[in-house]
Amino acid sequence: MAVMVQWNGKDLPKELRALPEGRYVIESIDAAPALSPDEEAGLEQAMNSLRQGRGVPADAVFRRLDERLRR
């Protein structure tokens, strides 16, 4: 489970107070990790596909994912 937290650096965020007791790892996401060459090429291919009008509506994607996860 991932929880997005916006922190001011001093006050405990409400998102953390809502988590159950346990051990957690907190990592800053302010700087995005570098993409591998394969990831970069995949994103370029996807963007080109969208520019050419070969995109799939988000609701269709979510429906397909739901169908596969139910199997």
Residue pairs with C-beta under 8 A, 6 or more apart in sequence:
3 15
3 16
3 19
4 15
5 13
5 15
5 16
5 26
6 13
7 13
35 43
49 55
